[in-house]
Amino acid sequence: MNPRSVIHRDREILSGTPVFIGTRVPVRILFEYLAAVDSLEAFLDAFPSVSKDQVVAARELASDILEHGARSAG
């Protein structure tokens, strides 16, 4: 699954909050779950409309953004 095809932003859906495509689940909720040391399975159980493939792709996208967006020291 292409990471760039899992997140959608539309002003008509949750006022433009980025959500998983095909759901009304904000992507930030995934990171809140993981920051609280909840398991990926706990997130998927709580939000069954989000697929595991979507979560994996979103994590890859976040990793790419952080890696490419970081400025080198110096």
Backbone as CSV, one residue per row, in Angstrom:
resi,resn,N_x,N_y,N_z,CA_x,CA_y,CA_z,C_x,C_y,C_z
1,MET,0.850,-1.181,0.000,0.000,0.000,0.000,0.893,1.241,0.000
2,ASN,0.582,2.162,-0.870,1.332,3.407,-0.975,1.018,4.295,0.231
3,PRO,2.022,4.659,1.028,1.770,5.491,2.215,1.032,6.782,1.891
4,ARG,1.260,7.328,0.727,0.623,8.602,0.381,-0.849,8.449,-0.005
5,SER,-1.323,7.213,-0.055,-2.718,6.992,-0.415,-3.572,6.573,0.777
6,VAL,-3.100,6.784,1.989,-3.862,6.348,3.165,-4.418,7.502,3.995
7,ILE,-3.931,8.693,3.756,-4.366,9.841,4.550,-5.082,10.831,3.645
8,HIS,-6.167,11.361,4.165,-7.006,12.272,3.393,-7.351,13.479,4.257
9,ARG,-7.420,14.632,3.639,-7.820,15.851,4.349,-8.904,16.529,3.518
10,ASP,-10.048,16.775,4.152,-11.182,17.412,3.488,-11.872,18.306,4.502
11,ARG,-12.111,19.541,4.134,-12.753,20.480,5.063,-14.120,19.987,5.524
12,GLU,-14.754,19.144,4.737,-16.078,18.622,5.080,-16.014,17.452,6.064
13,ILE,-14.840,16.897,6.271,-14.668,15.770,7.195,-13.833,16.235,8.375
14,LEU,-14.451,16.307,9.542,-13.777,16.724,10.776,-12.998,18.028,10.599
15,SER,-13.584,18.951,9.871,-13.006,20.290,9.664,-11.601,20.254,9.064
16,GLY,-11.328,19.259,8.260,-10.029,19.192,7.587,-8.952,18.444,8.346
17,THR,-9.295,17.827,9.454,-8.320,17.017,10.188,-7.897,15.832,9.322
18,PRO,-6.604,15.553,9.208,-6.177,14.386,8.418,-6.749,13.091,9.013
19,VAL,-7.393,12.303,8.163,-8.004,11.044,8.579,-7.531,9.924,7.668
20,PHE,-7.697,8.689,8.121,-7.441,7.538,7.261,-8.509,7.531,6.173
21,ILE,-8.101,7.343,4.927,-9.034,7.329,3.808,-10.117,6.284,4.043
22,GLY,-11.352,6.681,3.782,-12.486,5.783,3.939,-13.020,5.707,5.352
23,THR,-12.463,6.533,6.252,-12.907,6.542,7.650,-13.055,7.991,8.118
24,ARG,-13.494,8.127,9.342,-13.502,9.425,10.016,-12.552,9.358,11.213
25,VAL,-11.559,8.496,11.134,-10.596,8.298,12.222,-9.380,9.188,11.971
26,PRO,-9.153,10.172,12.860,-7.981,11.039,12.706,-6.681,10.251,12.846
27,VAL,-5.729,10.543,11.993,-4.430,9.866,12.029,-3.738,10.121,13.370
28,ARG,-3.931,11.287,13.952,-3.271,11.614,15.220,-3.646,10.635,16.332
29,ILE,-4.835,10.032,16.230,-5.252,9.072,17.249,-4.303,7.883,17.285
30,LEU,-3.834,7.439,16.130,-2.868,6.339,16.086,-1.644,6.689,16.913
31,PHE,-1.110,7.885,16.709,0.101,8.272,17.421,-0.160,8.506,18.904
32,GLU,-1.364,8.934,19.253,-1.720,9.056,20.670,-1.760,7.681,21.326
33,TYR,-2.307,6.702,20.628,-2.326,5.333,21.156,-0.910,4.822,21.350
34,LEU,-0.069,5.003,20.355,1.296,4.494,20.442,2.099,5.240,21.504
35,ALA,1.870,6.535,21.671,2.569,7.311,22.701,2.152,6.852,24.091
36,ALA,0.935,6.370,24.219,0.444,5.882,25.511,0.858,4.430,25.742
37,VAL,1.707,3.910,24.888,2.223,2.549,24.956,1.117,1.508,24.779
38,ASP,0.064,1.892,24.093,-0.949,0.905,23.723,-0.425,0.142,22.510
39,SER,-0.909,-1.033,22.344,-0.458,-1.846,21.215,-1.185,-1.443,19.942
40,LEU,-0.593,-1.817,18.839,-1.222,-1.604,17.549,-2.552,-2.349,17.503
41,GLU,-2.592,-3.518,18.102,-3.820,-4.303,18.135,-4.920,-3.565,18.896
42,ALA,-4.561,-2.854,19.983,-5.551,-2.082,20.737,-6.140,-0.985,19.869
43,PHE,-5.306,-0.321,19.079,-5.790,0.710,18.163,-6.732,0.107,17.132
44,LEU,-6.318,-0.988,16.512,-7.135,-1.620,15.474,-8.452,-2.147,16.046
45,ASP,-8.433,-2.641,17.271,-9.669,-3.090,17.914,-10.609,-1.919,18.169
46,ALA,-10.049,-0.780,18.562,-10.864,0.392,18.869,-11.403,1.067,17.611
47,PHE,-10.683,0.927,16.496,-11.066,1.578,15.246,-11.061,0.554,14.103
48,PRO,-12.057,-0.321,14.080,-12.067,-1.402,13.087,-12.204,-0.932,11.639
49,SER,-12.572,0.322,11.414,-12.681,0.812,10.042,-11.314,1.114,9.431
50,VAL,-10.267,1.109,10.266,-8.901,1.344,9.792,-8.213,-0.011,9.637
51,SER,-7.599,-0.238,8.490,-6.917,-1.517,8.262,-5.476,-1.468,8.768
52,LYS,-4.936,-2.639,9.015,-3.543,-2.719,9.439,-2.634,-2.182,8.345
53,ASP,-2.963,-2.440,7.082,-2.170,-1.895,5.975,-2.144,-0.369,6.008
54,GLN,-3.275,0.256,6.340,-3.318,1.710,6.433,-2.403,2.211,7.551
55,VAL,-2.420,1.533,8.664,-1.579,1.940,9.799,-0.104,1.817,9.441
56,VAL,0.273,0.710,8.846,1.669,0.503,8.454,2.093,1.579,7.461
57,ALA,1.243,1.874,6.489,1.566,2.901,5.496,1.672,4.275,6.139
58,ALA,0.800,4.587,7.089,0.860,5.881,7.774,2.143,6.003,8.582
59,ARG,2.545,4.928,9.235,3.807,4.959,9.985,4.988,5.154,9.045
60,GLU,4.966,4.515,7.879,6.041,4.693,6.898,6.081,6.125,6.397
61,LEU,4.918,6.693,6.143,4.848,8.084,5.691,5.401,9.023,6.752
62,ALA,5.024,8.814,8.001,5.529,9.650,9.087,7.045,9.522,9.204
63,SER,7.547,8.318,9.065,8.988,8.098,9.132,9.703,8.826,7.993
64,ASP,9.141,8.727,6.778,9.736,9.420,5.627,9.741,10.928,5.828
65,ILE,8.649,11.456,6.335,8.560,12.902,6.575,9.612,13.337,7.589
66,LEU,9.744,12.572,8.652,10.734,12.919,9.670,12.156,12.800,9.142
67,GLU,12.418,11.747,8.380,13.762,11.535,7.850,14.145,12.602,6.832
68,HIS,13.243,12.913,5.916,13.543,13.879,4.860,13.377,15.311,5.319
69,GLY,12.566,15.515,6.350,12.319,16.867,6.822,13.328,17.347,7.845
70,ALA,14.119,16.421,8.366,15.118,16.817,9.367,16.262,17.568,8.716
71,ARG,16.676,18.627,9.359,17.827,19.367,8.860,19.083,18.822,9.517
72,SER,20.153,18.806,8.780,21.408,18.302,9.364,22.001,19.374,10.275
73,ALA,22.666,18.917,11.315,23.306,19.836,12.256,24.547,20.417,11.582
74,GLY,24.802,21.631,11.906,26.030,22.179,11.364,25.870,23.475,10.802
